[in-house]
Amino acid sequence: MTQDYVKIFDTTLRDGEQAPGFSMTAGQKLRMAEKIAAMGADIIEAGFAAASPGDFDAIKGIAEHIDSAVICSLSRCNDGDIHASGKAIAPAKKQRIHTFIATSPLHREFKLKMDKNEIIDRAIKGITLALEYTDDVEFSAEDAIRTERDYLAEVVEAAIEAGATTINIPDTVGYTTPEEIQDLFEFLSGLKGAKDITLSTHCHNDLGLAVANSLAALRGGARQIEGALNGIGERAGNSAIEEVIMALKTRQDFFNATMNIKTEQIYAASKLLSTITGNPVPRNKAIVGKNAFAHESGIHQHGVLANRETYEIMKPEDIGISEENIILGKHSGRAALKSRAEKLGFTLQDNQLQSVFVEFKKLADEKREVFDSDLEALILGEAIGSQGPWTLESLYVSAGSDENRRPEATVKLAHEDGRIEQAVVEAAGPVNAAFIAISDITKTPLHLESFTVQSVSEGRDAMAEAAVRVSTEFETYQGFGTSTDTVLAGAKAYLDVINRIERRAVRQKSISAQH
């Protein structure tokens, strides 16, 4: 039987990034785009050009650097949005404009206040204008699942006739079921002109069915699946693209589909995203969670030792987790470090290699053995740790041994402008004291919502990976830090949040000055 090619449309940098707590700088978006391109995604939705000058610049930067994937910008069906998208993607070797308008009764009445004919007319005009910039135009009927089927058919046929080359049917609010969406795509596949375009599915996870619905849409005739790494996105998130990919690969016998994805790049892309955004992947997350290939039950362990296929339907190396776990030590050189990093899915440029190597030597002096997970934490930590303006010079804490002495933290920070600031704070615990001291020095009061620490390797000298979630009056931020010392890891994570806030303020000030 001939296998059908399925396009992978990655919207990590658009739908994923616009979710609260997942915002990225232009530089971070470019690094993620490079990793997503290395993974083999067919289309990268790089952002919403009209949303802000920063988003426009990020899309343009990605368009200038990425050649292997189609670079796409989202736009509403209005002239300003489409012009912005067309200009942002102009440098790309392969370009796409993704334009949309809502079609459901709820959106027509309460959001758009437009009748059915007005919406079709707006869709046609939007597609026509987009075609002036590129011959690759995707049209989405927002909230398509809750749109009357006969009217949705009218919209789709009008969009095809107007020249759209991809028609996306989004489950915008995560409402549908696998049976329902498969039946809908079977119906849409029979519409006039449907055989000449690509039908796409974009599912949200409000009922926990996004991946199942995406795969069901494929069974119904979709040949493009949209999703985001780690399932990030609005509300409960998007379809987790790594889960879709591995389902198609693992059950190729059932789905009969082929892709262009290099699955061994998945794990590194997932880890980079969690580090950049400060949002750790849950341990039990399918495919990329720490427990995805772990076995604690005695029965499971016995079976896996006898034959991995007894309890594993995928191999860790399929997604880029090496089973070799070569141990590095303080006598290992740059070449060994670079080689090991490459096997873990990381390409280190000379300046980054030097930076990681310095931190590796420090870690090797503290630990007898440096494992893959330790090295991975160092590399990903370096990806954000060098982005000031503040850096941690020193941290000393005391836990407080009696009723008359409270835990205390002495923190010294350096600012990129040359300032050195120090604070000494007593608090209910050493971690709390360190956080307050950092806030006092940087003059950034924050509300701490959560603080978690987990080990990234084994043993008494294991690396700790800390994550903090804090909020200001208007925003929520995540921070990330690693160290063999849990308090220091927490302080680095908290300082990472401060740096994110300050970098964002500087960026917004710069954008305001330009416009």
Steps between C-alpha positions, in 0.01 A plus 500: 500500500629849412577705809366853532735785586395702805624856542603602851402861575673621816332790679718501813616853422152640431210324675735349757694817574191718541383298803559670839844420640652380171615823335842504332738764374584524130835330563336217692240454227778476241680231704176306531429541128844359417432198720152449354645524150771247592219271617361516145171689542350586160350832611604726790236749605742762630249741648226757444671787317233760574489421872802716586818645350692239701304215342553649153877522557514144638321360194722696264814378680385138472413554132853626436670201666286190437506346151380144553144570619214716378487812719145605580338803664144512633262781407136581536305559180575872491735707291731618780565150634564352156735779393698453824524124445604541137782738592618289795535177301645674192862385564400133529597253230161330552212721615143458623231734626244344732182708511185430699153615593249350743197321358298357791164653606645613834791681339285648223251646745707602800855559374479604137140619480498396136259287296593191301546679168719769654731236645537319168566831325765592759665157461518531121648850518759388756611201294515712183722759668726233652553351155666827395787410737522121459332217315495294822197621696334314785147589607348409838134507597539586869273291725421280202387209716206701640407637157189368319623233260323636193632851562852372570483324161410834336793674667748226407390486135519880474849500651618231257354689204673819622837321480580368847736203472446371855171497688528466876209378713586602856340365815563839657346420838587130528136391468494215251546123530700260279192349338347839429808659347577196283147513362533876436825459305351217295215739411736789417720274286208458261442872443565667166874567457601318821715252310717786369590648840632378836254457787654584836401438862578720801372362831500638853520288812219632722351151537835321474420378149721718279740228383223241459291749302795596278565136414129440438494798262787337314291187465225718360716662232721764660854505364641775722505487880561814704637491854761628742793344681415382852135576416535867601237751397187686604313366805572122521729521199527374143540153364847388618681469169757251635216267604341524155834430331585197713147361464535519121845342512422229754165406343600538138321172438173665606530858370694414184665843501848634435666821627823691461571506876836409653357363821839481672485882523175501700642471851755778456232730353267426790770569760608822331140626501450417868824678588436811292148545636582384854219242485623150591347199328285288739670171593210293366473692171473261205812464281723765664424473875769358730282198577417423136771231486539431876390178668462457876258210526687174554288320243570770242873505578524123460320514165713787367822328600388188316380690193439877480197450278308337786421846640651751255338570165769760416873518561644795697749562221208544255440845651865580573551355849829315492531171688879516496516757782878532458653637818719808474738613770737779592765365261266506197581760236304729270491245219337237724254756632406620151463144370275403788290814458447418133381150588250661735372717214683827574725688259733727697661796329854590610397771749223286648732198519752705697232624739357152557850354536585745781183404686564132427846519661351663810239227520758225443696630799188466715395160362707197420283417200304728267207321337306582183221656702752725680652611169156560354410721797825695459441562129139605543584708805767681301240577234326738741747553782726737308213735419533771767481774594552350847738218587546323832845569645462315832242349732546398863216363712452376856204288600470631857575248772305639798202714590710815527647477151289504185619371161707759317619560144784723382468567128737692273389588146684664211324715241620530141549874555779421751309532826555248779214482752468297820214426740472302824151375586348288776183305422303186584738283292829531310334480156244762596778723637697467174195591292422808710864613483496476119174699487645764735816544291319517166207699642257253347232384746338176386231263621635144511237257372704179491852369551603148400831315500576166341812293447624465144742214578564247774715497811569726797676752273221511238422817309185678616261664253290775656195676356316797644172658398440859609253774419492877487185708492456432129714201393610151596859384446694174529867466583748213474834423669735208557773420754620218722381725786118516519492846662736636234287339225196673647679836518607467135141421401369802689766725348409362157149639556640842595711502184200403286301790644781752450577381146134529408481853641809604300359339185164675537674833561709450186194413292315807631796721409504361145131561448 
